[in-house]
Amino acid sequence: MSDYVCYYKILGLKFNSSSEEVKKAYRNLVKIWHPDRFPNNSVEQKTGGREIQKNY
């Protein structure tokens, strides 16, 4: 499987998705997992950082 197909799959998109759809899906994923969302919880910060790295 091509790396690009894998990336689209992670974002929940089809391979022929537009660049705007890719940007939107990426932003949504970052909004969920970005470590800055958990300022008072270091365990969740680490988990969020791992999730982003795991997916990218």
C-alpha distance matrix in Angstrom:
0.0 3.8 6.4 8.3 6.6 7.0 10.4 11.4 10.8 13.0 15.5 15.6 15.1 13.7 11.8 15.2 17.2 20.0 20.5 23.3 21.2 18.8 21.9 23.5 20.7 20.5 24.3 24.4 22.2 24.3 27.5 26.6 25.6 27.3 29.8 32.6 32.8 34.3 37.2 39.4 37.0 35.5 33.5 31.7 31.3 29.5 27.3 26.4 25.6 23.3 21.5 20.9 19.7 17.5 15.7 15.5
3.8 0.0 3.8 5.3 5.3 6.5 8.8 10.2 10.8 12.7 14.7 15.4 14.4 13.1 10.4 13.5 15.5 17.8 17.8 20.9 19.4 16.7 19.6 21.7 19.3 18.7 22.5 23.2 21.2 23.0 26.2 25.9 24.8 26.2 28.7 31.3 31.8 33.6 36.2 38.7 36.6 35.0 33.4 31.5 30.6 29.0 27.2 25.9 24.7 22.9 21.2 19.9 18.7 17.2 15.2 14.1
6.4 3.8 0.0 3.8 5.5 5.1 6.3 8.8 9.8 10.6 12.6 14.3 13.7 13.4 11.0 14.1 15.2 17.1 16.5 19.4 18.0 14.8 17.3 19.5 17.1 16.0 19.7 20.6 18.4 19.8 23.2 23.0 21.7 22.7 25.2 27.8 28.4 30.2 32.7 35.3 33.2 31.6 30.2 28.3 27.2 25.6 24.0 22.6 21.2 19.5 18.1 16.5 15.1 14.0 12.0 10.5
8.3 5.3 3.8 0.0 3.8 5.3 5.0 6.3 8.5 9.9 10.8 12.3 11.0 10.5 7.8 10.6 11.6 13.3 12.9 15.9 14.6 11.6 14.4 16.7 14.6 13.9 17.6 18.7 17.0 18.6 21.8 21.9 21.2 22.2 25.1 27.3 27.7 29.9 32.5 35.2 33.5 32.1 30.9 28.7 27.5 26.4 24.8 22.8 21.7 20.6 18.7 16.7 16.1 15.3 12.5 11.0
6.6 5.3 5.5 3.8 0.0 3.8 5.4 5.2 6.2 8.7 10.0 10.4 9.1 8.1 6.0 9.6 10.9 13.6 14.1 16.7 14.6 12.2 15.5 17.1 14.5 14.7 18.4 18.8 17.1 19.4 22.3 22.0 21.6 23.2 26.1 28.5 28.5 30.6 33.4 36.0 34.0 32.9 31.4 29.0 28.3 27.2 25.1 23.4 22.8 21.3 19.0 17.6 17.4 15.8 13.0 12.5
7.0 6.5 5.1 5.3 3.8 0.0 3.8 5.5 5.0 6.3 8.8 9.7 9.9 10.1 9.0 12.7 13.2 15.8 15.8 18.0 15.7 12.9 15.8 17.1 14.1 13.7 17.4 17.5 15.2 17.4 20.5 19.7 18.9 20.7 23.4 26.0 26.0 27.8 30.7 33.1 30.9 29.7 28.0 25.8 25.2 23.9 21.7 20.3 19.7 17.9 15.6 14.6 14.2 12.3 9.6 9.7
10.4 8.8 6.3 5.0 5.4 3.8 0.0 3.8 5.3 5.1 6.4 8.7 8.7 9.9 8.9 12.0 11.6 13.6 12.8 14.9 12.9 9.7 12.2 13.8 11.0 10.2 13.9 14.5 12.4 14.2 17.4 17.2 16.4 17.8 20.8 23.1 23.2 25.4 28.1 30.7 28.9 27.7 26.4 24.0 23.1 22.1 20.2 18.2 17.5 16.4 14.1 12.3 12.4 11.3 8.1 7.4
11.4 10.2 8.8 6.3 5.2 5.5 3.8 0.0 3.8 5.4 5.1 6.2 5.1 6.2 5.9 9.0 8.3 10.8 11.0 12.8 10.2 7.8 11.1 12.1 9.4 9.9 13.6 13.7 12.3 14.9 17.5 17.4 17.5 19.1 22.4 24.4 24.1 26.5 29.4 32.1 30.4 29.7 28.3 25.6 24.9 24.4 22.2 20.0 19.8 19.0 16.1 14.5 15.4 14.2 10.6 10.6
10.8 10.8 9.8 8.5 6.2 5.0 5.3 3.8 0.0 3.8 5.3 4.9 5.7 7.0 7.9 11.3 10.9 13.9 14.4 15.8 12.8 10.8 13.9 14.2 10.8 11.6 15.1 14.4 12.6 15.6 18.0 17.0 17.1 19.4 22.5 24.9 24.2 26.2 29.4 31.7 29.7 29.0 27.2 24.6 24.4 23.7 21.1 19.3 19.6 18.2 15.1 14.4 15.3 13.3 10.0 11.2
13.0 12.7 10.6 9.9 8.7 6.3 5.1 5.4 3.8 0.0 3.8 5.4 7.6 10.1 11.0 14.1 13.0 15.3 15.0 16.0 13.1 10.7 12.9 13.1 9.5 9.4 12.8 12.0 9.5 12.3 14.9 13.8 13.5 15.8 18.7 21.2 20.6 22.5 25.7 28.0 25.9 25.2 23.5 20.8 20.6 19.9 17.3 15.5 15.8 14.5 11.4 10.7 11.8 9.9 6.5 8.3
15.5 14.7 12.6 10.8 10.0 8.8 6.4 5.1 5.3 3.8 0.0 3.8 5.5 8.9 10.3 12.6 10.5 12.5 12.1 12.5 9.6 7.4 9.6 9.5 5.8 6.6 9.9 9.1 7.6 10.7 12.9 12.4 12.9 15.0 18.4 20.3 19.5 22.0 25.0 27.6 26.0 25.7 24.3 21.3 20.9 20.8 18.4 15.9 16.5 16.1 12.7 11.4 13.3 12.3 8.6 9.8
15.6 15.4 14.3 12.3 10.4 9.7 8.7 6.2 4.9 5.4 3.8 0.0 3.8 7.0 9.7 11.9 10.1 12.8 13.6 13.8 10.2 9.3 12.0 11.1 7.6 9.7 12.6 11.0 10.1 13.6 15.2 14.3 15.4 17.9 21.2 23.2 21.9 24.2 27.5 29.8 28.1 28.1 26.4 23.3 23.4 23.4 20.6 18.4 19.5 18.7 15.2 14.6 16.5 14.9 11.4 13.1
15.1 14.4 13.7 11.0 9.1 9.9 8.7 5.1 5.7 7.6 5.5 3.8 0.0 3.8 6.5 8.2 6.4 9.5 10.8 11.5 8.0 7.5 11.0 10.6 8.0 10.3 13.3 12.5 12.3 15.5 17.1 16.9 18.1 20.1 23.7 25.3 24.3 26.9 30.0 32.6 31.1 31.0 29.6 26.5 26.3 26.3 23.8 21.4 22.1 21.5 18.1 16.9 18.6 17.4 13.7 14.5
13.7 13.1 13.4 10.5 8.1 10.1 9.9 6.2 7.0 10.1 8.9 7.0 3.8 0.0 3.8 5.5 5.5 9.3 11.5 12.8 9.8 9.6 13.4 13.5 11.4 13.6 16.7 16.2 16.0 19.0 20.8 20.7 21.7 23.7 27.2 28.9 28.0 30.6 33.7 36.3 34.7 34.5 33.0 30.0 29.7 29.6 27.0 24.8 25.2 24.4 21.2 20.0 21.3 19.8 16.3 16.8
11.8 10.4 11.0 7.8 6.0 9.0 8.9 5.9 7.9 11.0 10.3 9.7 6.5 3.8 0.0 3.8 5.6 8.8 10.6 13.0 10.8 9.9 13.6 14.7 13.0 14.3 17.7 17.9 17.4 20.0 22.3 22.5 23.0 24.6 28.0 29.8 29.4 32.0 34.9 37.6 36.1 35.5 34.2 31.3 30.7 30.3 28.1 25.8 25.7 24.9 22.0 20.4 21.1 19.9 16.5 16.2
15.2 13.5 14.1 10.6 9.6 12.7 12.0 9.0 11.3 14.1 12.6 11.9 8.2 5.5 3.8 0.0 3.8 6.5 9.2 11.6 9.9 10.0 13.5 14.7 13.8 15.5 18.4 18.9 19.1 21.6 23.6 24.2 25.1 26.4 30.0 31.4 31.0 33.9 36.6 39.5 38.2 37.8 36.8 33.8 33.0 32.9 30.8 28.2 28.2 27.8 24.8 22.9 23.9 23.1 19.5 19.0
17.2 15.5 15.2 11.6 10.9 13.2 11.6 8.3 10.9 13.0 10.5 10.1 6.4 5.5 5.6 3.8 0.0 3.8 6.6 8.1 6.1 6.8 10.2 11.0 10.4 12.5 15.1 15.5 16.2 18.6 20.3 21.2 22.4 23.6 27.3 28.4 27.8 30.9 33.6 36.5 35.5 35.3 34.4 31.3 30.5 30.7 28.7 25.8 26.1 26.0 23.0 20.9 22.4 21.9 18.2 17.8
20.0 17.8 17.1 13.3 13.6 15.8 13.6 10.8 13.9 15.3 12.5 12.8 9.5 9.3 8.8 6.5 3.8 0.0 3.8 5.3 5.2 6.4 8.8 10.0 10.8 12.5 14.4 15.6 16.8 18.6 20.2 21.7 23.0 23.6 27.4 28.0 27.7 31.0 33.3 36.5 35.8 35.7 35.2 32.0 30.9 31.4 29.7 26.6 26.6 27.1 24.2 21.8 23.3 23.4 19.7 18.8
20.5 17.8 16.5 12.9 14.1 15.8 12.8 11.0 14.4 15.0 12.1 13.6 10.8 11.5 10.6 9.2 6.6 3.8 0.0 3.8 5.4 5.0 6.2 8.6 9.9 10.5 12.3 14.2 15.4 16.5 18.3 20.2 21.2 21.3 25.0 25.5 25.5 28.9 30.9 34.3 33.8 33.5 33.3 30.2 28.7 29.2 27.9 24.6 24.3 25.1 22.6 19.7 21.2 21.8 18.3 16.9
23.3 20.9 19.4 15.9 16.7 18.0 14.9 12.8 15.8 16.0 12.5 13.8 11.5 12.8 13.0 11.6 8.1 5.3 3.8 0.0 3.8 5.4 5.1 6.2 8.6 9.9 10.6 12.3 14.3 15.4 16.5 18.7 20.2 20.3 24.1 24.1 23.8 27.4 29.4 32.7 32.5 32.6 32.6 29.2 27.9 28.9 27.5 24.1 24.2 25.4 22.7 19.9 22.0 22.8 19.2 18.2
21.2 19.4 18.0 14.6 14.6 15.7 12.9 10.2 12.8 13.1 9.6 10.2 8.0 9.8 10.8 9.9 6.1 5.2 5.4 3.8 0.0 3.8 5.5 5.1 6.1 8.5 9.9 10.6 12.3 14.3 15.3 16.9 18.6 19.4 23.2 23.7 23.0 26.3 28.8 31.9 31.3 31.5 31.0 27.6 26.7 27.6 25.8 22.5 23.1 23.8 20.7 18.4 20.7 20.9 17.2 16.9
18.8 16.7 14.8 11.6 12.2 12.9 9.7 7.8 10.8 10.7 7.4 9.3 7.5 9.6 9.9 10.0 6.8 6.4 5.0 5.4 3.8 0.0 3.8 5.5 5.2 6.1 8.6 9.9 10.6 12.3 14.2 15.6 16.6 17.3 21.0 21.8 21.6 24.7 27.2 30.3 29.5 29.3 28.8 25.6 24.5 25.0 23.4 20.2 20.2 20.8 18.0 15.5 17.4 17.7 14.0 13.3
21.9 19.6 17.3 14.4 15.5 15.8 12.2 11.1 13.9 12.9 9.6 12.0 11.0 13.4 13.6 13.5 10.2 8.8 6.2 5.1 5.5 3.8 0.0 3.8 5.5 5.2 6.1 8.6 10.0 10.6 12.2 14.4 15.5 15.4 19.1 19.4 19.4 22.8 24.8 28.2 27.8 27.7 27.7 24.5 22.9 23.9 22.7 19.2 19.2 20.5 17.9 15.0 17.2 18.3 14.9 13.8
23.5 21.7 19.5 16.7 17.1 17.1 13.8 12.1 14.2 13.1 9.5 11.1 10.6 13.5 14.7 14.7 11.0 10.0 8.6 6.2 5.1 5.5 3.8 0.0 3.8 5.5 5.2 6.2 8.7 10.0 10.5 12.6 14.5 14.9 18.8 18.9 18.1 21.6 23.9 27.1 26.7 27.1 27.0 23.5 22.4 23.8 22.2 18.7 19.4 20.8 17.8 15.5 18.3 19.0 15.6 15.4
20.7 19.3 17.1 14.6 14.5 14.1 11.0 9.4 10.8 9.5 5.8 7.6 8.0 11.4 13.0 13.8 10.4 10.8 9.9 8.6 6.1 5.2 5.5 3.8 0.0 3.8 5.5 5.1 6.3 8.7 9.9 10.9 12.6 13.8 17.6 18.4 17.5 20.6 23.4 26.3 25.4 25.6 25.0 21.6 20.8 21.8 19.8 16.6 17.5 18.2 15.0 13.0 15.8 16.0 12.5 12.9
20.5 18.7 16.0 13.9 14.7 13.7 10.2 9.9 11.6 9.4 6.6 9.7 10.3 13.6 14.3 15.5 12.5 12.5 10.5 9.9 8.5 6.1 5.2 5.5 3.8 0.0 3.8 5.4 5.1 6.2 8.6 10.1 10.7 11.2 14.9 15.9 15.6 18.7 21.2 24.3 23.5 23.3 22.9 19.7 18.4 19.2 17.7 14.3 14.6 15.6 12.9 10.2 12.8 13.7 10.4 10.1
24.3 22.5 19.7 17.6 18.4 17.4 13.9 13.6 15.1 12.8 9.9 12.6 13.3 16.7 17.7 18.4 15.1 14.4 12.3 10.6 9.9 8.6 6.1 5.2 5.5 3.8 0.0 3.8 5.4 5.1 6.1 8.7 10.1 9.9 13.7 13.8 13.3 16.8 19.0 22.2 21.9 22.1 22.2 18.9 17.5 19.0 17.8 14.1 14.7 16.5 14.0 11.4 14.5 15.9 13.1 12.9
24.4 23.2 20.6 18.7 18.8 17.5 14.5 13.7 14.4 12.0 9.1 11.0 12.5 16.2 17.9 18.9 15.5 15.6 14.2 12.3 10.6 9.9 8.6 6.2 5.1 5.4 3.8 0.0 3.8 5.5 5.1 6.5 8.9 10.0 13.8 14.2 12.7 16.0 18.7 21.6 21.0 21.6 21.3 17.7 17.0 18.6 16.8 13.4 14.9 16.4 13.3 11.7 15.2 15.8 13.0 13.9
22.2 21.2 18.4 17.0 17.1 15.2 12.4 12.3 12.6 9.5 7.6 10.1 12.3 16.0 17.4 19.1 16.2 16.8 15.4 14.3 12.3 10.6 10.0 8.7 6.3 5.1 5.4 3.8 0.0 3.8 5.4 5.3 6.3 8.1 11.8 13.2 12.1 14.8 17.8 20.5 19.3 19.5 18.8 15.3 14.7 15.7 13.7 10.4 11.8 12.8 9.6 8.1 11.6 12.0 9.4 10.7
24.3 23.0 19.8 18.6 19.4 17.4 14.2 14.9 15.6 12.3 10.7 13.6 15.5 19.0 20.0 21.6 18.6 18.6 16.5 15.4 14.3 12.3 10.6 10.0 8.7 6.2 5.1 5.5 3.8 0.0 3.8 5.3 5.2 5.1 8.9 9.9 9.5 12.5 15.0 18.1 17.3 17.3 17.2 13.9 12.5 13.9 12.7 9.0 9.8 11.9 9.6 7.3 10.8 12.3 10.4 10.9
27.5 26.2 23.2 21.8 22.3 20.5 17.4 17.5 18.0 14.9 12.9 15.2 17.1 20.8 22.3 23.6 20.3 20.2 18.3 16.5 15.3 14.2 12.2 10.5 9.9 8.6 6.1 5.1 5.4 3.8 0.0 3.8 5.8 5.9 9.3 9.3 7.7 11.1 13.7 16.6 16.3 17.1 17.3 13.7 12.7 15.0 13.7 10.1 11.9 14.2 11.8 10.4 14.1 15.4 13.7 14.6
26.6 25.9 23.0 21.9 22.0 19.7 17.2 17.4 17.0 13.8 12.4 14.3 16.9 20.7 22.5 24.2 21.2 21.7 20.2 18.7 16.9 15.6 14.4 12.6 10.9 10.1 8.7 6.5 5.3 5.3 3.8 0.0 3.8 6.2 9.0 10.1 7.9 10.3 13.6 15.9 14.9 15.7 15.1 11.4 11.4 13.3 11.3 8.1 10.8 12.4 9.7 9.5 13.2 13.8 12.4 14.2
25.6 24.8 21.7 21.2 21.6 18.9 16.4 17.5 17.1 13.5 12.9 15.4 18.1 21.7 23.0 25.1 22.4 23.0 21.2 20.2 18.6 16.6 15.5 14.5 12.6 10.7 10.1 8.9 6.3 5.2 5.8 3.8 0.0 3.8 6.3 8.6 7.4 9.1 12.3 14.7 13.1 13.2 12.5 9.1 8.5 9.8 8.0 4.5 7.0 8.7 6.5 6.4 10.0 10.9 10.3 12.0
27.3 26.2 22.7 22.2 23.2 20.7 17.8 19.1 19.4 15.8 15.0 17.9 20.1 23.7 24.6 26.4 23.6 23.6 21.3 20.3 19.4 17.3 15.4 14.9 13.8 11.2 9.9 10.0 8.1 5.1 5.9 6.2 3.8 0.0 3.8 5.5 5.8 8.1 10.4 13.4 12.6 12.3 12.7 9.7 7.6 9.6 9.2 5.5 6.4 9.5 8.6 7.1 10.3 12.4 12.0 12.6
29.8 28.7 25.2 25.1 26.1 23.4 20.8 22.4 22.5 18.7 18.4 21.2 23.7 27.2 28.0 30.0 27.3 27.4 25.0 24.1 23.2 21.0 19.1 18.8 17.6 14.9 13.7 13.8 11.8 8.9 9.3 9.0 6.3 3.8 0.0 3.8 5.3 5.7 7.5 10.3 9.4 8.7 9.7 7.2 4.3 6.8 7.7 5.0 5.6 9.1 9.5 8.9 11.2 13.5 14.1 14.8
32.6 31.3 27.8 27.3 28.5 26.0 23.1 24.4 24.9 21.2 20.3 23.2 25.3 28.9 29.8 31.4 28.4 28.0 25.5 24.1 23.7 21.8 19.4 18.9 18.4 15.9 13.8 14.2 13.2 9.9 9.3 10.1 8.6 5.5 3.8 0.0 3.8 5.3 5.7 9.3 9.8 10.0 12.0 9.6 6.9 10.1 11.3 8.6 9.2 12.9 13.1 12.1 14.5 17.0 17.2 17.5
32.8 31.8 28.4 27.7 28.5 26.0 23.2 24.1 24.2 20.6 19.5 21.9 24.3 28.0 29.4 31.0 27.8 27.7 25.5 23.8 23.0 21.6 19.4 18.1 17.5 15.6 13.3 12.7 12.1 9.5 7.7 7.9 7.4 5.8 5.3 3.8 0.0 3.8 6.0 9.0 9.3 10.6 11.8 8.7 7.5 11.0 11.2 8.5 10.5 13.6 13.0 12.6 15.7 17.5 17.4 18.4
34.3 33.6 30.2 29.9 30.6 27.8 25.4 26.5 26.2 22.5 22.0 24.2 26.9 30.6 32.0 33.9 30.9 31.0 28.9 27.4 26.3 24.7 22.8 21.6 20.6 18.7 16.8 16.0 14.8 12.5 11.1 10.3 9.1 8.1 5.7 5.3 3.8 0.0 3.8 5.7 5.5 7.2 8.7 6.1 5.5 9.2 9.8 8.4 10.5 13.3 13.4 13.9 16.4 18.1 18.7 19.9
37.2 36.2 32.7 32.5 33.4 30.7 28.1 29.4 29.4 25.7 25.0 27.5 30.0 33.7 34.9 36.6 33.6 33.3 30.9 29.4 28.8 27.2 24.8 23.9 23.4 21.2 19.0 18.7 17.8 15.0 13.7 13.6 12.3 10.4 7.5 5.7 6.0 3.8 0.0 3.8 5.8 7.3 10.1 8.8 7.3 10.9 12.5 11.3 12.5 15.7 16.3 16.4 18.6 20.7 21.5 22.3
39.4 38.7 35.3 35.2 36.0 33.1 30.7 32.1 31.7 28.0 27.6 29.8 32.6 36.3 37.6 39.5 36.5 36.5 34.3 32.7 31.9 30.3 28.2 27.1 26.3 24.3 22.2 21.6 20.5 18.1 16.6 15.9 14.7 13.4 10.3 9.3 9.0 5.7 3.8 0.0 3.8 6.5 9.2 8.8 8.6 11.7 13.2 13.0 14.6 17.2 18.1 18.8 20.8 22.6 23.7 24.9
37.0 36.6 33.2 33.5 34.0 30.9 28.9 30.4 29.7 25.9 26.0 28.1 31.1 34.7 36.1 38.2 35.5 35.8 33.8 32.5 31.3 29.5 27.8 26.7 25.4 23.5 21.9 21.0 19.3 17.3 16.3 14.9 13.1 12.6 9.4 9.8 9.3 5.5 5.8 3.8 0.0 3.8 5.5 5.6 6.3 8.9 10.1 10.7 12.5 14.5 15.5 16.9 18.7 20.0 21.5 22.9
35.5 35.0 31.6 32.1 32.9 29.7 27.7 29.7 29.0 25.2 25.7 28.1 31.0 34.5 35.5 37.8 35.3 35.7 33.5 32.6 31.5 29.3 27.7 27.1 25.6 23.3 22.1 21.6 19.5 17.3 17.1 15.7 13.2 12.3 8.7 10.0 10.6 7.2 7.3 6.5 3.8 0.0 3.8 5.5 4.9 6.2 8.6 9.8 10.5 12.3 14.2 15.5 16.6 18.1 20.1 21.3
33.5 33.4 30.2 30.9 31.4 28.0 26.4 28.3 27.2 23.5 24.3 26.4 29.6 33.0 34.2 36.8 34.4 35.2 33.3 32.6 31.0 28.8 27.7 27.0 25.0 22.9 22.2 21.3 18.8 17.2 17.3 15.1 12.5 12.7 9.7 12.0 11.8 8.7 10.1 9.2 5.5 3.8 0.0 3.8 5.4 5.3 6.3 8.7 10.0 10.7 12.4 14.5 15.5 16.3 18.5 20.2
31.7 31.5 28.3 28.7 29.0 25.8 24.0 25.6 24.6 20.8 21.3 23.3 26.5 30.0 31.3 33.8 31.3 32.0 30.2 29.2 27.6 25.6 24.5 23.5 21.6 19.7 18.9 17.7 15.3 13.9 13.7 11.4 9.1 9.7 7.2 9.6 8.7 6.1 8.8 8.8 5.6 5.5 3.8 0.0 3.8 5.4 4.9 6.0 8.5 9.7 10.3 12.3 14.1 14.9 16.4 18.3
31.3 30.6 27.2 27.5 28.3 25.2 23.1 24.9 24.4 20.6 20.9 23.4 26.3 29.7 30.7 33.0 30.5 30.9 28.7 27.9 26.7 24.5 22.9 22.4 20.8 18.4 17.5 17.0 14.7 12.5 12.7 11.4 8.5 7.6 4.3 6.9 7.5 5.5 7.3 8.6 6.3 4.9 5.4 3.8 0.0 3.8 5.4 5.2 6.2 8.7 9.9 10.8 12.4 14.1 15.6 16.8
29.5 29.0 25.6 26.4 27.2 23.9 22.1 24.4 23.7 19.9 20.8 23.4 26.3 29.6 30.3 32.9 30.7 31.4 29.2 28.9 27.6 25.0 23.9 23.8 21.8 19.2 19.0 18.6 15.7 13.9 15.0 13.3 9.8 9.6 6.8 10.1 11.0 9.2 10.9 11.7 8.9 6.2 5.3 5.4 3.8 0.0 3.8 5.4 5.1 6.2 8.6 10.0 10.6 12.0 14.3 15.5
27.3 27.2 24.0 24.8 25.1 21.7 20.2 22.2 21.1 17.3 18.4 20.6 23.8 27.0 28.1 30.8 28.7 29.7 27.9 27.5 25.8 23.4 22.7 22.2 19.8 17.7 17.8 16.8 13.7 12.7 13.7 11.3 8.0 9.2 7.7 11.3 11.2 9.8 12.5 13.2 10.1 8.6 6.3 4.9 5.4 3.8 0.0 3.8 5.4 5.1 6.2 8.7 9.9 10.2 12.3 14.3
26.4 25.9 22.6 22.8 23.4 20.3 18.2 20.0 19.3 15.5 15.9 18.4 21.4 24.8 25.8 28.2 25.8 26.6 24.6 24.1 22.5 20.2 19.2 18.7 16.6 14.3 14.1 13.4 10.4 9.0 10.1 8.1 4.5 5.5 5.0 8.6 8.5 8.4 11.3 13.0 10.7 9.8 8.7 6.0 5.2 5.4 3.8 0.0 3.8 5.4 5.1 6.3 8.7 9.8 10.8 12.4
25.6 24.7 21.2 21.7 22.8 19.7 17.5 19.8 19.6 15.8 16.5 19.5 22.1 25.2 25.7 28.2 26.1 26.6 24.3 24.2 23.1 20.2 19.2 19.4 17.5 14.6 14.7 14.9 11.8 9.8 11.9 10.8 7.0 6.4 5.6 9.2 10.5 10.5 12.5 14.6 12.5 10.5 10.0 8.5 6.2 5.1 5.4 3.8 0.0 3.8 5.5 5.3 6.3 8.5 10.1 10.8
23.3 22.9 19.5 20.6 21.3 17.9 16.4 19.0 18.2 14.5 16.1 18.7 21.5 24.4 24.9 27.8 26.0 27.1 25.1 25.4 23.8 20.8 20.5 20.8 18.2 15.6 16.5 16.4 12.8 11.9 14.2 12.4 8.7 9.5 9.1 12.9 13.6 13.3 15.7 17.2 14.5 12.3 10.7 9.7 8.7 6.2 5.1 5.4 3.8 0.0 3.8 5.5 5.1 5.8 8.5 9.9
21.5 21.2 18.1 18.7 19.0 15.6 14.1 16.1 15.1 11.4 12.7 15.2 18.1 21.2 22.0 24.8 23.0 24.2 22.6 22.7 20.7 18.0 17.9 17.8 15.0 12.9 14.0 13.3 9.6 9.6 11.8 9.7 6.5 8.6 9.5 13.1 13.0 13.4 16.3 18.1 15.5 14.2 12.4 10.3 9.9 8.6 6.2 5.1 5.5 3.8 0.0 3.8 5.5 5.0 6.2 8.6
20.9 19.9 16.5 16.7 17.6 14.6 12.3 14.5 14.4 10.7 11.4 14.6 16.9 20.0 20.4 22.9 20.9 21.8 19.7 19.9 18.4 15.5 15.0 15.5 13.0 10.2 11.4 11.7 8.1 7.3 10.4 9.5 6.4 7.1 8.9 12.1 12.6 13.9 16.4 18.8 16.9 15.5 14.5 12.3 10.8 10.0 8.7 6.3 5.3 5.5 3.8 0.0 3.8 5.5 5.3 6.2
19.7 18.7 15.1 16.1 17.4 14.2 12.4 15.4 15.3 11.8 13.3 16.5 18.6 21.3 21.1 23.9 22.4 23.3 21.2 22.0 20.7 17.4 17.2 18.3 15.8 12.8 14.5 15.2 11.6 10.8 14.1 13.2 10.0 10.3 11.2 14.5 15.7 16.4 18.6 20.8 18.7 16.6 15.5 14.1 12.4 10.6 9.9 8.7 6.3 5.1 5.5 3.8 0.0 3.8 5.4 5.2
17.5 17.2 14.0 15.3 15.8 12.3 11.3 14.2 13.3 9.9 12.3 14.9 17.4 19.8 19.9 23.1 21.9 23.4 21.8 22.8 20.9 17.7 18.3 19.0 16.0 13.7 15.9 15.8 12.0 12.3 15.4 13.8 10.9 12.4 13.5 17.0 17.5 18.1 20.7 22.6 20.0 18.1 16.3 14.9 14.1 12.0 10.2 9.8 8.5 5.8 5.0 5.5 3.8 0.0 3.8 5.6
15.7 15.2 12.0 12.5 13.0 9.6 8.1 10.6 10.0 6.5 8.6 11.4 13.7 16.3 16.5 19.5 18.2 19.7 18.3 19.2 17.2 14.0 14.9 15.6 12.5 10.4 13.1 13.0 9.4 10.4 13.7 12.4 10.3 12.0 14.1 17.2 17.4 18.7 21.5 23.7 21.5 20.1 18.5 16.4 15.6 14.3 12.3 10.8 10.1 8.5 6.2 5.3 5.4 3.8 0.0 3.8
15.5 14.1 10.5 11.0 12.5 9.7 7.4 10.6 11.2 8.3 9.8 13.1 14.5 16.8 16.2 19.0 17.8 18.8 16.9 18.2 16.9 13.3 13.8 15.4 12.9 10.1 12.9 13.9 10.7 10.9 14.6 14.2 12.0 12.6 14.8 17.5 18.4 19.9 22.3 24.9 22.9 21.3 20.2 18.3 16.8 15.5 14.3 12.4 10.8 9.9 8.6 6.2 5.2 5.6 3.8 0.0
